[in-house]
């Protein structure tokens, strides 16, 4: 039987709702961690290796990131033409600048911006001259999720997520809407503070300033109860940028209560994960994943079966590199750690993947059980994107 639940009620409590009889309280009286030193943030350095290619009344500008980001994540780049001082912005190389005059020679500089301000300008690029006969340059677009809509019954979406972005294409707000109940199920705003993203008084992320990967997520067991336990999720990545370990610390504990290990094959496809009680290594959850390897995709959802805490946020934030193929099947088993008995099994299949022109998933179907860590993807699901 299909299992469809309200994700907001699920929130971060799902682990303990499923295995509550093994939950043990952690003391809130441990010595707090020392206050980290104040980090001085400076504007970033100058981008390097700037080069330009001409199109029809446009140019494609490629460049490398500055050697120094100034101590904070780079939030965007701006290309400026000479002559004309025409500008165009983007999150990464390459950036297309339009509105150029055919027959005029142009060179370009690039600047980077972080939370401290605008950095130094790069050296001028090579000179190019756009013409009506310039060979068009096809540049692969980078796309971010704008909305995810589920269509479980009929032609009307019954549940949807919408994401809003700022002028440098960072997510600044998200809304989950339940159209069956006609209510806003959840809403969050994201405030960027150097190497952190603050959501509210209980929720925040720490991010890697260079890779933008999520390093920690601080939240509560029950956001509606200020006295509920404090949770800190820690995410560890390998040198290739894939998530390999997730630890959950409760109430300031120095050692994790729960630990998940992610397993990849030789092609770096996430084939499964295992969640255990960290103190005893007793198994709580185990999943296996297969893929449709005949169809490549870009930037699809993270396939983390245990991602109960992040299902709302993983479609829009960076938890490491994603899979290059769409998921085909997922089987998740829940265990009683006291005797290794299987308490429940979720079995799902995925298919009917339709792609956008840029190679991103436009829609797909999910049959079987709801994979509760896989987030909003259930039944027929439609995805829209903001691309640049």
C-alpha positions, -999 to 999 in steps of 0.1 A, spaced: 0 0 0 13 34 -8 24 56 21 17 92 17 22 115 46 23 152 54 60 162 51 57 191 75 44 167 102 73 144 93 98 173 96 129 161 115 112 137 139 108 108 115 138 89 127 125 88 162 89 82 153 99 51 135 123 38 161 113 57 192 118 28 215 155 30 210 158 67 215 178 78 245 180 113 258 213 132 257 224 155 284 221 193 278 247 200 305 278 192 286 304 219 283 296 241 253 320 243 224 344 273 225 334 304 207 350 304 172 374 333 165 362 363 145 369 359 108 379 390 89 362 391 55 378 410 26 366 415 -10 377 388 -33 407 389 -56 407 394 -93 394 367 -116 420 353 -140 423 338 -175 396 360 -189 388 352 -226 361 363 -250 345 347 -280 323 368 -304 287 361 -314 261 381 -332 259 413 -311 271 394 -281 302 378 -265 308 348 -243 332 356 -215 350 327 -198 373 331 -167 387 314 -137 378 322 -101 401 344 -81 430 328 -62 414 343 -30 377 346 -22 385 370 7 373 346 33 337 344 22 318 327 -6 317 345 -39 281 355 -46 284 365 -82 305 379 -110 301 410 -133 315 413 -168 320 449 -181 327 458 -217 352 483 -230 341 505 -247 305 510 -237 306 498 -201 279 473 -208 276 448 -180 262 413 -174 262 392 -142 263 355 -133 271 330 -107 300 314 -126 319 312 -159 310 316 -187 288 347 -188 271 360 -219 270 398 -225 245 411 -251 237 444 -267 271 448 -284 274 467 -316 285 445 -346 317 458 -362 330 473 -329 360 458 -312 355 450 -275 376 438 -246 362 428 -212 370 427 -175 355 406 -147 350 413 -110 339 390 -82 316 400 -53 313 385 -18 297 397 14 325 422 19 319 439 -14 333 442 -49 367 428 -56 395 438 -79 389 439 -117 406 413 -139 430 421 -166 414 429 -200 404 400 -221 414 395 -257 397 418 -281 368 405 -302 345 421 -329 309 408 -331 294 406 -366 262 393 -380 281 364 -394 299 354 -362 295 317 -355 270 314 -326 285 299 -295 264 273 -277 269 276 -240 255 250 -216 231 267 -191 232 261 -154 197 257 -139 183 259 -104 150 245 -92 122 270 -94 93 247 -85 85 211 -78 48 201 -82 32 168 -74 2 155 -94 -11 124 -76 -47 128 -87 -58 144 -119 -44 174 -136 -42 197 -106 -11 198 -84 -18 187 -48 15 198 -33 42 222 -45 74 239 -36 83 273 -50 117 289 -46 126 326 -49 161 339 -58 180 371 -54 198 391 -81 228 368 -79 206 337 -81 209 326 -45 177 311 -30 163 336 -5 128 321 2 109 289 -3 72 281 2 55 247 4 18 248 -4 -7 220 2 -35 227 -24 -57 198 -11 -60 216 22 -55 250 6 -29 260 32 7 271 32 24 241 47 58 257 53 78 288 45 114 297 51 136 327 43 174 324 39 198 352 51 234 349 40 260 357 66 296 350 54 300 312 57 265 307 71 228 307 60 203 316 88 167 305 85 153 314 119 162 313 156 165 275 156 176 267 120 209 276 102 235 261 79 272 264 79 286 262 43 321 258 28 330 292 14 349 276 -15 326 247 -26 293 261 -12 286 226 2 265 224 33 287 214 63 263 215 92 226 220 97 214 232 131 177 226 140 154 212 167 136 179 171 103 198 171 104 234 158 71 241 175 86 233 209 115 256 220 124 231 248 128 201 224 162 186 218 188 205 198 201 187 166 232 193 147 237 174 114 273 172 101 280 164 64 314 150 53 325 148 17 353 130 -1 379 147 -23 357 141 -54 329 162 -38 305 134 -29 287 131 5 301 101 23 291 105 60 263 122 79 265 125 117 237 136 140 247 153 173 220 158 200 221 185 227 257 195 222 271 160 224 308 156 214 302 123 197 273 116 172 242 96 183 234 85 147 257 80 117 250 73 81 275 60 56 269 64 19 281 38 -5 291 45 -41 301 22 -70 332 26 -92 313 51 -113 304 72 -83 267 63 -83 251 62 -49 241 26 -45 230 27 -9 233 40 26 232 26 61 222 44 93 235 31 126 235 39 163 270 54 164 279 41 198 271 4 190 271 3 152 236 -14 154 217 -9 121 186 13 120 181 19 83 195 4 51 187 14 15 197 2 -20 194 24 -51 196 16 -89 196 39 -119 184 42 -154 219 43 -170 206 48 -206 195 84 -198 218 111 -185 204 140 -165 217 172 -149 212 185 -114 184 162 -104 173 157 -68 197 141 -43 190 104 -38 194 103 0 169 78 13 177 89 49 174 126 42 145 132 66 160 164 79 168 179 45 140 169 22 128 206 21 162 220 15 181 194 -5 165 205 -38 180 240 -36 212 237 -15 245 219 -22 250 186 -5 278 175 -28 278 162 -64 247 147 -78 241 116 -98 244 117 -136 216 92 -141 180 92 -129 170 69 -101 152 37 -112 145 18 -80 149 25 -42 143 0 -14 146 12 22 144 -11 52 139 0 88 155 -22 116 150 -29 152 186 -24 164 180 -47 194 175 -78 173 182 -67 137 146 -75 127 131 -56 98 103 -33 110 92 -19 77 102 -18 40 96 10 15 99 -2 -21 96 24 -50 101 26 -87 108 57 -109 104 63 -146 89 83 -175 117 109 -172 112 138 -196 141 163 -199 143 200 -207 164 212 -236 193 218 -211 192 182 -199 173 188 -166 144 166 -155 111 183 -165 88 155 -152 89 120 -139 68 94 -121 72 76 -88 52 45 -80 50 23 -48 59 36 -14 68 71 -5 106 73 1 104 96 31 139 109 28 136 116 -9 114 145 -3 87 160 -25 91 135 -54 60 113 -54 35 102 -80 37 123 -112 61 152 -104 68 183 -126 100 204 -122 106 239 -135 139 258 -134 156 291 -136 185 289 -161 213 311 -170 
